[in-house]
Amino acid sequence: MKRTMIGWHVATLFGLYMLNGAAFAQASSELSAQNASGRASHDSAARGILPPVKIEAFRLDQDILSTPAAVDVIEHPAISRGQRKAQLDSALNRIPGVYASNGSNFAQNLRLSIRGFGARSAFGVRGVRILVDGIPQTLVDGQGQTDIIDPGSIERIEVLRGSLSSLYGNATGGVVEISTLAPEDGPVNKIELSGGSYGYLRASAASARQFDDWGYATIVTRLQQHGYREHSDVERNHFIGKLTHDVGRDGKLALITHLLYAPGTQDPGAITRGAAQDDRRAARDANLAYDARKDSSQETFGAVFEDSLSEQQDYKLHAFYSHRDFTQYLPFGSANGGGVPAFKRNFFGGGAQTTRHDDVFGRANQLILGIEAQRQRDKRRRYNNDFGSIGAKRLEQTEIASNYAIFLQDEFNITPSLAATFGARYDWLNFKIHDQFTTDGDQSGQRRYRQASVNFGLSYAWTDQQHIYANIANAFESPTFTEFANPADTGGFNPNLGPQKAVNYEIGAKGEVGNRGRYQIGLFQVDVRGAITPFAERGDRTYYQNSGRSRRRGLESKFSLDLTDQLTAVLAFTLAEYEFRHFVAENGQDYSGNRLPGIAQDTVFSELLWQPDDTTFAAVNIHWVGSVYTDDANETRVSPHTVVNTRAGKRFALGQHDLSLYAGIDNLFNEYYFDNIRINSFGGRYFEPAPGRTLYVGLQAEF
């Protein structure tokens, strides 16, 4: 199968080459001329005809080509134009090395994996740091949520893949940095209404404008749908507000608010393969009997201030506070330790960083220094689930996590064409549990971790448009409070669970093809010690263990080419191996050499976008996902699947206003596949069937 896929990739690339031979020939001619005339500066803003792409996820102010790491940027049109805008998977799955699943089960939330990290998460996001408008959405303990994010509000997504994410601490997979509508994106005044299959309905209103020194942006969104499967109703209400003020010559203050209210999000649960074949739209019996669902709300407030100290130095300050109320009804009763976890969370912190541009030994140098402090306090309780109602209390404890960190990142131009980047971070990470439910004994305790993370990279510009790079980095990832759950069904910590550590090696190339497109290609290997993996012992409770050593290695590549002035092609693929190197489970089974479950090793995304003018578009994309194993033993395998999606739209001028109509079909050919795999689930209930053919239409008015 893998050899067949490699052949398919090569054939596809050859086809793109033939379709765009003139562009490649033109590019070769231009590159030869550039080589003859000499090379420009390593980070010149005027490298080529295409506009430069600046990134922020790497902390330094760099162009995407000169960054010695795998970085991708997704702009607003690919995220929003003609899309359903229900989840982030449609945007993220176009990035090599990234796999987003579970987009149809809003109760368990989107599962996001980068280079295999995050695949183990039973819900939410693990192993990946998420920031929205500069405010962390990943907690001190490493758990992240995406339900606070409204896809329709996003202007830009940056994804940094690999352990260079150690710049942000406590993550081994990468960083996702999201920017939403800002005042400088205005003037914007628009309303949007869309609807479609399975009771899908989304309504939003947005406005943004800059008035001299002041600016504002606001978005209100309501999403609801009955869902493809039984017992999968969802309602989400979002509000985003921003107020900015220019201070002095260079300063800017931004006040940010993100609100979420999502009551009664139903969970249809995972089922066996046989049950899925009988009725793929059915919910699990226990999820119906116990009315599995969750209620969540969150309020996040942040402030970001940026200013200059001199022409060579600037600084940034940020502070935030987030409160979250959460209650979940799991599909089991008192026999399995209480099926209603609930918590009230306060998460707050801040940081400061300064960036200085100098000449060192006559060479350009850019240095950033920073500090961060964050604190998470969860008041957690667990009750029995009395068939959809809260029963007797089974656990009460206060969980506190704090993190203090210092970091630096430096880029030094050794020559005009060769730059070296060095980064380091030191984290003080503390976990405490205060047990207030002592009928089973006092399970209070604490864990302390001290970790240094270091990265080193080289970037060489052999022409202004063509760069090669290499990097090495280590990273650290602690268990979350959820993963610390004690298999003894008491409070406190799992005494046998520790952190995982990783070392990432990477080489790659990136560049531009004349004025026709961009490419990136990279090879990576990540060696992990003590990888945290899930296992299920009783009923539906998930516990975690360290799995010795594992390895992730592979090839990632992406090409974006303008085949003609009206037709653009995108091809992104990943060929990887994710395996246990040494893993003897607690039950004594030796799983060494097995593939990591829950994640596809090979994926392909391709898209053709037709834009005859700035008012009309049509697109079709194909997402192929390779086979997946459901368990550590690799006894159950899910076959590959291919999903085809298409969308089109047209904008009309009505006087001084614009009216846009769009429509789309997801899963055009009604492919039978699974949207999520629950790893090592008890009783073979691994499978969550994905929606079939899904139609939607939308209307947007701008005025």
N, C-alpha and C positions, 0 to 999 in steps of 0.2 A: 504493500500500500504506500509506504513512504517513497519508494523509488518511483512509483506511478505519479505521486504528487510532485516530486521534484521535476520529473519530465514535464508535467503540466505547467509548472511555474516557468521552466525554460521556454516552452512553446509560447506561452503567453507573452513573456518578455520579448521574444523574437518577433511575435506579431506586432507588438507595439513599436518595435524598432522599424519594421517594414512600413507600418502606417505613417510613421513620422521620420522617415529616412532623411528628408530634406532638412528637418530641424537639427538632427544629429550632425549632418554634414556641415550645416551653418555653424553649429556650436564648435565643431572641430576646427573650422577655419578661424573662428574668433579666438579660440584658445591658443592656436599656433601664433596668431598675431600678438596676443598678449605676452606669450613666452618670449617672442622676439624683441618686444619693446621693454621688457623688464617687469618685475613684480612690484605691485603697490604695497602699501603698508598692510600688516597682518589684519588689522581690524578697521580698515577703511570703510566708510559708509557708502562709498561710491564704487563698490566692487564690480557690479554688473548692471544689466538693464533692469532686472527685476528689483522691486523695492526690498530693502533689507528687512528681516524679521527679527525684532528685538524680543528677548525673553527675560523674565524676572525670576523664574523658579530656581535658577542657578545662583541666586543672590546677587551675583555681579551683573553689571550692565553690559551685556554681550549680545552680539549677533548670533543667530542660531547656527550659522556655519562654523564660527570660531569656537563654539562651546565643545570641550572635549568629553562629550557624553551624548547619549541617545535622548534627544529632546524632540517633541512634536508640538505643533500649535494648530488648534482647530478654531477657525474663525466663525463668526455668527451665521453666515449663510449655510454652512454645512451642519450647524447645530439646529437651526430653527426653520429655515426656508422650506415650506411644504411638509414639514415633519409633524407628527402627532404631538410631540413635546410632552409626553407622559413620563418618560424615564430618560436617563443619560446613555443607555446602552447603544442607541443608534448613532451617537456621536463618538463614543469611546471605542467601539469595535472597529473603526476605520484606522486605528493606530496599531502598528505591529507590536507584538509582545504584550498587548493588553486584551483581556477577555472579560466582558461584562455580561452577566447572566441574571436570571431571576427577575427580569423586568416586568413580569406579569403578576408576581406575588408581592403586593405592596406591604403586607404584614411582615414579611421577612426582609424586605428591602432589597435593593440592588446589591448583587455580589460582584465585587470588582477584584480582578487579579492582574498583577503585573509580573511577568516572568515566573508565573506559578505561585507567587506570594499572594496571600489573601484567599486562595481557593478553599482553605480549611474552614473559613468563617461560617458558622451556623446562621448568622444573620449579620447585616451591616458589613462594614469594610474593615479588614485587618491587613497589616503589613504595608499599608499605603497611607501617606499623610495627605489630608485634604484641607485646603484653605479656600475660603470664599471671601473675596474683596479684602484679602490680607488678614482675615480673622480665622483662627484654627477651628476646624470642624472635627478634628481628631482629638480625642481626649488624652489626658496625661498617660493613661494606661494603654493607649494605642488603639482603642476602639473608635471607629468613625461611623457617621451616619450620612446618608445622602438625601433623606426625606425633607431636610430644610431647604433643599435646592430646587427651584423651579426652572426646568430646562428652557422655558420660553424667555426667561430673563437674562440668559447668558449671552455675553458678547464675545467671550474668548475663553478657551481652555488651553493651558499648558500642561504637558505631561512629561515629567523627567523620570526615565526608567533606569533602574539599577540602584546600587548602594551608595551612589553619590547623594542620594536622599538622606544620608547620614548627617548632612548639613542641618536637617530639621529634627533629628533625634528619634530614637525608638521606632524605627521602621526599616525594613530590609528590601521592600519592593520598589518604591518610587514615591513621587510627589505629584499630586494633581492640584493645580492652582487655577481657580475659576474667578473670572471677572464678570460682574453683572452690569446691567445698564447704568451708565454714569451721566452726569450733567453734560459733559463734553461730547457725548454721543447725540445730543439734541441739536436743534429743536425737534422733539418727538411728541406727538399726541396721537395715540392709536387705541383702538379697541379691536378685539378679536374674539370670534366665536367659532368653535369647531365641534363636530360630533361624528359618531360612527358606530361601528359594530360593537355588540356586547354592552350597550348602554353607555358608551363613552360620550362625555360632554365636558368641554373645557371652555371657560370664558375668562378673559383677562382685559385689563385696561392699564395703559402705561403712559407716562408723561415724563419728559426730561427737558431741561432748558438751562442755559447759562445767562445770568444777568450781571454783566461787569464782574464784580468781585464775588458774587454769590451764584450758587447753582443748586439745582435740586433734581432728583430722579425718584420716581415712585412707580411701583408695579403692584397690582392686586390681581390674584389669580384664584380661580376655583376649579377644581378637577373632581369629577365623579364618574364612576362606571360600575356596572354590575359585574363585569369580569367574564372571562371565557368559561371558567370552571364554576361549578356550584360553590356557594359560600365564599365568594371572593369580592364582595362589594368594597368599594373604597371611596372615601371623600377626603380631599386635601384642600386646605385653604392657606394661601401664602400671601404675605405682604413684605415688600422690600421698600425701604425708604432711605434716601441719602440726602444729606445737606452738606455743601462744600462752601468754603470761604477762603479766598486768596488773602494771604497775610504778608505784607511787605512786598519786596521785589520777587522773591522766589518761594515763599512759604505757602503751604496749602493745608487746611484742616478739613478732614472729612468725618462726618458723623453718620454712622451706619446702623440700620435696624433691619433684622430679619425675624419674621414671626411665622409660626406654623401652628395650625390647629387641624388635627386629623383624628376624629373620633370614630370608633367602631370599625377599624379596618380588619376585614375578615381574612382568615387563613384557611384555605382549602386543604392544606397538608400534603404530604407525600404519600404515594400509594405504591403497591407492588406492580411489577411488570404485567402480571395477569390482569389485575384490576384496571390498569391503563388500557390494555387491549380490549377489555369489555366495554369500557366507557371512559374515554379520556377526559370528559368534562365533569366527571363525578368528583366530589370531595371525599376525603377519607371519613369513614363512619364515626371514628372517635372525635374528629374535628367538629362534626355536626352535633354529636351528643354533648360535648363539653363547650360548644359554642366558641371555638378557638378564634381569637381576635386580639387586637391591641388598641388602646387609646393613648394618644401621644399629643403633647403640645410643647412648644419651645419658643422662648423669647431670647434673642441675642442682640446685644447692643455693643457697638465698638466705636473707637475713635482712632484715626490715623493722622499723624502730623508729619509733614516733610518740609525741610528747609535747607538752606545752604549756610555753611560756616565761612566759606571762602570760595573763590573760583575753582579751587582744587578739591574741596571737601563738602559733602552734604551729610545729612543725617535723617533718620526716620524713627519716630516713636509710635508705638501702638499699645492700646489697652482694650480689653473686652470683658464682658460678663454674659454668661448664658445660663438660663434656668430651663430645666426640662422636667415635665411630669410624664410618667410612663407607667402603664399597667398592661400586662399581657396575660391572656388566658390560654394556657397550653392544654393540649388534648389528653390530659390524664388527671387522676384523682389523688387521694391521700396515700395510696400504696407506693407511689413513686416520688415522694418527697415534697408534695405541694406543687400545684400546677398554676399558681397565680403569682409570678414575680412582679413587684412594683417598686418604684423608687421615685424620689424627688432629688434632683441633681442641681448643684451649683458648681459652675465651671468658670473660672476667671483667671486673668493673668495679663501680662504685658511684656514689652521688650523694647530695646533700643539698639540701633545699629548705626554705624557711620562708615561712609565710603570715601576713600581718598585717592585721587589720581596724581601721580608724580612721575618724574623721570629718575630712575635708579641706574647708576653707571651709564647714563646716557640712553637708557631704554625705558619705554613706557611701562608703568607699573600701576596696578589697580588693587587696592587692599580694602577689605571690609572687616570690621570688628563688631561684635554684638553680644548682647546678653539677653536671656529670656527667663521668665519665671511664670509657672502655671500651677494651679491647684484645682483639684477635683474633689468634691465631697458629695457622696451618694448616701442618702438615707434609704436603705433597702429593707424591704419586707417580703416574705413569701407566705402565701396562704394556700390552703387546699382549694381546688377547683370543684365546687359542688354543682357540676353539670351546668356551668355558665354563670354561677354566682360565687362570690367570695365566701370561703368557709373559714375553718380554724387557722390561726396563725401557726406557721411552722418555722419561721426564721425572722429575726430582726437584728440588723447590725448596721453600723455606720462605717462606710468605706472611704478612706481618704488617701489620695495620691497627690504627691507634689513633685515638681521637676524644676530644677535650676540648672541653667546651662550657660556656658560661654562658647563662642565660636569665632573662627576667622576663616577667610578665604582670600587668596592672593593670586593674581595673574601677572606674570612677568614675561615680557617679550624678549626672549633670548636673542633673536634676530628679527628683522622685519617679517619673516615668514614663519617663525617657530615661537610658540608661546607655551609656557609651563604654568600649570595651575596647581596650587597646593591648598588644602583645607583641613581644618581640625576642629573638633568639637569635644567638649567634656560635659557629661551629664551627671547630676546628682538626682537619683530617682528613688523616692520613698513610698512604700505602700503600708497602710495601717488598716486593720479591721478591729472595731470595737464591738464585741458581741454583747447585745442586750437581751438575748433570748437564751437564758442560761439553764433552762430545765434539763438540757443535755450536756451541761458542763460549759465552762467559759472557754470559747474558742478564739478569743482575742489573740492578735499576733501582728507581726510586722515583717516586711522584707525591705532590704536596702540594696540598691545596685549603684555601682560607680563604673562609668564606662567612657573610654576615650575612643573616638571615631576619627579616622584619618583617610584622606583621599589625595591622590596625585594623578594628574593628567597632562598629556602633551597634545597640542594641536599644531599641525603643519599645513600651511597653505602653499601647495605646489603650483597653483595659479590663484588669482583672486577669487575665482569661482569654484575651485576644487580644494577640499580639505580632507586630510586624514587625521585620525586621532587615536589615542589609547589612554586607558585609565585603569587604576586599581584602587579599591576602597574596601573598608570593612564597615559593618553595621551591626546594630544590636536591637533586639526586640524582646520586650518583657511579656509575660502573660498578662491578659486583661483580667479585671475582676471576675468577669463571666467565666473565663478559662480557669481561674483559680478555684472554681467550685469544687468542694470536697466530695470525693466519691463515697465517703462515709455518711453522706446525707446530713451532715451537721454544718454549722457555720464555719467561719475561718478559712484558712488556706488549704489547698491541696498540698500536703507535705512533700509529694514526690515530683512536683512540677517546677521547672526552672526556666530561665530565658533561653532564647536561641541566638546564635551569632553567625554571621555570614561574611565571606570575603568575595568580592566581585571583581572579575577580570574582563576587560572589554577592549576590542579594537574595532575601528569602523572608518567609513568614508562618507562624506556628504558633499553635495555641490549642486550646481545649476547647469542646465542644458541650454546654453545660450539664453535667449529670452523666452523660452518655451516651457520651462518647468524645473522641478527640483527632484533630487533623489537622496536617499540615505540607505546605507547598508551596514550592518554590524554583526560581529560575532561576540558572544558573551559566555562566561561560565561563572556560576555562583556556587561556592561550597558552603554548606550549612552544617553547623554542629548543634545538636539538641533541638531539631525542628519540632515545633509544637503541633501535634496532630490530634484530631478528635477520635474518640471511641465511645460507643454507647453500651452501657451495661444492663440497665434496668429500664424497661419501657422506653420512654422517649427522652429521658434525660441524657444530655451529652456531656461527657467529661473529656479531659485532655491529658496527653502524656507527651514526653519528649521521645523523639524517634531516632536517637543516635545521630547518624550523619546522612545527609542527602545532597544531591547535586542537580543543578539546573544549568543546562547549556544549550545554545542554539544559534540560529541565524535569524535576524530580523531585517526586513527591507521594505521600503516604500518608494514608489515612483508617482509623480504627478506631472502630466504632460498635456500641453495644449496641442491636440492633434491637428486642429484647424482653428481659425479665429472663433468658431462657434462651438467646438466640441472638445471637451476636456476628459481625460482618462486618469483614474487613480487606481493603483494596484498596491496593496500592502499584504505581506504574508510573513508568517512565522513558522520556522521548522525547528523543533526543539526536542529535547529529552529531559524529562523531569523524573528522577528516580531516587529510591532509597539506596544509599550506599551500604549502610549497616543499620538494621533496625530489627530488634527482637522485642516484640510487644509484651505487655504485662501478662498476657495469657500464655507466653512461652513460644508463640509462633514466630518463625524467622521470616521476615518479609524483605530481607536484603535482596537488591536487584529488581524489586517490583517497581512499577510506575506509581507516581503519586496519584491518588484518586481525586476525582472531582474537577479535573482540569484537562482540557484538550492540549496536546502537544503541538499540533499543527493547525493553523488557521489561515484562511485567505479572505481578503476583502477586495472587491473590485467594483468600480463605478464608472459609468459614462454619464456625463452631464452635458446637455445641449442648451445653449443660450444664444439664440439668434439675435437678440437685442437685450436691452436692460429691463424689459417688461415681461419677458417670457422665459420659461425654463421647463425642462423635462429631464428626469433622471431615472436611471435604473441601476440598482446595485445587487451584487451577489455576495453572500456571506457563507463560506464553507467552513465547517468546524469538524475536526477529526474526532476519532473515537475517544471515549472517556471511560475510565474504570470507576466503579462506585464504592470500592472498599480497598483497604490496605492489602488484602489477600489477592486482589486482582481476579476474583472469581466471577464477577459480573461485569460485562462490558456493554457499553452503549455505542451503537454504530455511528459513523459519521452522518452529518446531515448538511443540506444545502438550502438556504432560504433566499428567495428573490423578493426584493421590495422595489416599488416604483412610485413616483410622485411627479406631479406637474402643476404649473400655476401660471396665472396671467394677471398683470396689473393694468387697471384702466384708470384714465384720468376723468374725473367728474368735476368739472369746473376747477376750483383750486384745491380739490381734495383727490386722494387716490383710493381706489377700491381694488383689493386683491382677492382673487379666488384661487383656491388650490384644492387638490384632491390626491389621495394616495391609496395604495394597496400594499399592506405588509403581508408577507408570506403568500405571494401571488399564486403559487401552485399548491397551496394547502399542504405543505410538507409536514409529515408526522415526526415530531422530535420532542425532546424534553428541554424545558427552559431552565431547569435547575436539578441538581443532584445533591441529595442529602447524604453526605459521606458516612459510611459505616452505620447507617441507620438500622435500628432494631427491627427484626422481622422482614428484612428485604424491602422495606418501604423507602426506597431511594428516589423515586421518580415523581417529578412535577411536570405534567404535560404542558407544552407550550400552546398558545392560541393557534387556531387555524387561520384561514384567510380572513384578513381584517381590513375593512374599508373605512375610510374617513374622508370628510370634506371640511373645508374651512373658509371663513370670510374675514378679511381684515380691512378696516377702514382707517386711513390716516388723514388728519386734518390739522 
